[in-house]
Amino acid sequence: MITLPAMMHELSDRDQEILKHKKKQLLYSRGENIIKQGAFANYVIYIQSGLVKVHLQTAPGKRVNIRIAGAGSYLAISSLFGEEFYTYSAVALNEAEICMIDKEGLKQLLHSSKEFALSITTQNIRCESHLFNLISSISQKQMRGKLATALLYLSSDDFLKEEIFKHLTRQDIAEFAAITTESAIRYLKEFEKEGMVLLKGKDIRITDLSRLKNMAQKG
């Protein structure tokens, strides 16, 4: 059954009908690549359900995790504005239902619906703001500050219901902090000894939020 992204149900009947012929839905399993950095950007990606890890390949065998996108998120919006290739990769963290929307068809909808165009622009601005904060953390902070910043992001309200750490390896967490896996493991143990976090298997629980925030701010 072909369903529309929730945000698009406010479109006119005509625009919804156009969209049905400009999209396809796919189901991805955990670990499957959804988009690959450098590939030709034919589609804008809408996440119907599931969690998707977005990462940037910075060198052979080295990458930085940019963010986790959940239901209601769009990926590769920049392709609507002239970007010919995907600028990052995206991988399913769990079973994810993905809507792949032809970018030319989506452009038509942006012209016909101001509300839809505004919602797309607003989401893009939020993503851009998060990217600036990530760059600031990577370029200015020491490793403990980078890890604290990554843990605060992964523990935010957006991921509270998802039990996000169950979907992430220690390497994933290290790549959100732009540090080595060995350093992430070492500093996590230090944070636990200092009473800032509690480690239980893959799960990580923040036990002293104010101290962790202070660590992130000091860098």
Disulfide bonds with the S-S distance in Angstrom:
none
